[in-house]
Amino acid sequence: MKKRLDSDTIQSKENTFLSRRRFLATAGGFGFVITAGAFAPRFLKDKKNKELADTPSLTAWVQLDKEGNITMYNPAAEMGQGSMTALAAIIAEEMDADWSKVRVEYAPVIPAIYGMQWNGKPGGPMITAGSRTTRGYYKNLRQAGAQARYILLHNAAEKWGVPVGELITEPSVVVHTPSGKKLTYGEIAAFVKIPGSLPVIDDNDLKNPKHFRLIGHTMPRVDIPEKINGEAKFGIDIHLPGMVYGVISRSPVYGSKPELLNEKDVRESDGVVDIVRLDHGMGVVAKTFEQALKAKKTMQIKWSAGAKAEGYNSEKSFAMYHDLVRSTDQHGKNVLETGDASASLSAAPKIYDREYYTDYLCHAQMEPLNAVVSLAPDGKSAEAWAGTQAPDADRAAIARILELDESKVKFNNCYMGGGFGRRSVDFSMEAAVLAKQVKQPVKLIWTREDDIQYGSFRPISLQRIQAGVDNKGNILAWRHDIAGPDERLQTGGVRMAYYNIPNQQVKLYVTDHGVRTIYWRSVGHGPNKFAQETFIDEIAHDLKLDPYQYRRGMMKDLPRHLTILDKVASMSGWGSPLPVGRAKGLAFSDYGGSFTAGVVEISLDKETGQIRVHRVWAAVDAGVIVQPNSAIAQMEGGIIMGISSSLLESITFKNGKVQQSNYHDYPILRMADAPESIDIHLIPSSASPTSLGEVSLPLMGGAIANAFLKLTGKPLRHLPFTTAKVLDVLAG
Amino acid sequence: MKTSFKLNGKSVQVDTASDATLLWTLRDTLSLTGTKYGCGASLCGACTVHLDGIPVRSCMTPVSSVAGRSVTTIEGLAQDSLHPLQQAWVEEQVPQCGYCQSGQIMQAAALLKNNPSPNREEIVAHMNGVLCRCGTYLRIIKAIERASSKNGKQ
């Protein structure tokens, strides 16, 4: 698959876009509207290819040409998770398409058609977040594929004058079983008539999963061939004629405003086209990126005083949170309450009371943020390119800044060099501000330093957990108090429906520090599962119980969960002897309807405080797995990022300023520190697909801490477990 | 400032600022965007290219320093078909987001040139400077082992 952005493609997409929108306006614009005849999308690869230009679309999701080539539209962003392949495979499965004839393109930004299932209905936002893609599109795309197949079957039946019930399909072929006559999908494309309305496809019209040949079977990912030879286009690779380059010097303390003291000098810097003042920074636009960078370095900026973050020192947050969760006049927000935790806690024969801490984390995705915005010379329309997890939101933001109707902004999503929750909107807005002023196509690039220093982070947190335990070791009461700066981001994963704990209460205490925080892979599950799972092992350790058996006891009535736990125990050889200096730790997690258990095997260099994770095992139940190899890759990636963030990563603020700036002081895991092996087991299931992108990451903090407790008898309670912190714990 | 050098086997001449780096010259002047910007400080390896066969970080290589020398980028790594490493990368389904993979492959290609059958320790030591945030390290190791075992058979 190749995707080239040239002006012909762009132009033809624009035309299609408008015609399709007009059609939808007349057709009511719901769901899988058939685009027929004159309104067919003509996603030209090459304007010389007249054949393709005349190709009708079967449905909004599928285009078919006379050679049988099938184009499918991917409504989700591709940030490495494999959406380009998995979503098309779902359509192709029900359409009975020959996979070798399928190519995949990004769907245009039309949420009414391509938005995901949201609150039970299709047509929600086109957002790629929360590991929702496969889960959110599975049903709709099976129906879309079945509808495309229905059209092909009916056209063949009409052509042959036979009942449609006598027809079956083989990959990309309709077969009349009584006569043995066959028509390929490409042959049908030559005479296909698109019905005025589509049948409603109900579950009985869908394939029996027994007959799946794509879903559950690994297809080579369609984006990989262009990701190994330099051809893949990320946002940062977009080039337009006459394009200039923008960089921005942003507030070192979030919320402070700039005043440029040496505008004349900056304007005289080589290649400078313009200087653009933004609320949160000074932008400079130049003919080349390096000229823009050089001009940025010459800028002398006075930053306004009085921002909320001024004077903020993140290391002091924990002492403040400690007091906050114990304050008698601050009651926090009740997040979860089952039974009566307070009463049960005070009645319990034994109480455990521990605190856990997590630092701010940065996404540190490999491709720094960037966007290209081009405003038409007449100012009445614009086109933008960026890799974003929310193209409709980016487009809306750009339109707002350019004072245009959204329909006048054509947004082209690009491959993302990592998203992890960070990638949407703010960089597109900035590029729009620059383009609006300079009236030339502008590519905005964040430097790595910009990306880290003006990052938006996983929030810091303190977790206090108290448990009331009976004489047999059963946890009767669970009280979890969370303190941190962002109400949206800190309570994910607090519910532990899989542990039989009758009385549970979770409270959240929020203190705004005036710094930027946002979704970071696994969001609240990272800190919360770390605290829960570490605490459970601390209790088991104190009671001299095996942590696996202890969890088993708490899940004894849940066969699905026990299967996962038992599987990882057997995979990892739980309980079998280990070499001296090695220990294993276990953790359990959920995310988005999926459940997983993981085991790590670690060693420790007591001189340096360095923990090394040697091997990892995980079993996961995520329902039907559409693309097993991509699923495994997501589990592996979450585990690596989980180890990285558990051992190395920390953002700190001093006097309101981020102290880190690049990979030397915000290290992420390198190959030498990766485990020697990661074994993933996907539990077979016929349940609807659930989430996979974020379920494994939260295992790592707890599993590593639990292995460390086993190895040393000492608890690790503050993520990340840097060598300095480990040495402190060992000395303590 | 004009600089002439060999790029993917062909002679090129560029006219840039005297302190322009090879990375941005490749990307913006020569339109070879397969070489990626990641950190600008030789910390991540996303910009790795070969200079006279040696892997270098193009983000900190002045273009003036390559005058008269030979530069190979990801676009020029394979001659006709795929390089054995690219083939192995497909077979092991290595990339996720893919952004770091040009640098990974270029770094690995330099290893196999000098050491056709490296052991795991040698692979890790050689590759350690190239970061991947998606967590594809174990697949990268497998792909290099796969490509090198083919070397062994030849």
Interface residues (C-beta under 8 A of the other chain):
Chain A: M79 G80 Q81 G82 T218 P220 R221 D223 I224 P225 K227 I228 N229 G230 E231 A232 K233 F234 I236 D237 H239 Y245 D270 T288 F289 E290 Q291 A364 Q365 M366 E367 P368 Y415 M416 G417 G418 G419 F420 I445 T447 R448 E449 N629 A633 E636 G637 G638 I639 I640 M641 S644 N662 Y663 H664 I668 L669 R670 M671 A672 A674 P675 S677 I678
Chain B: A17 D19 A20 T21 W24 R27 D28 S31 L32 T33 G34 T35 K36 Y37 G38 C39 G40 A41 L43 C44 A46 T73 I74 E75 L77 A78 L82 Q86 W89 V90 Q93 V94 P95 Q96 C97 G98 Y99 C100 Q101 S102 I105 V124 A125 M127 N128 G129 V130 L131 C132 R133 C134 G135 T136 Y137 L138 R139 I140 I141
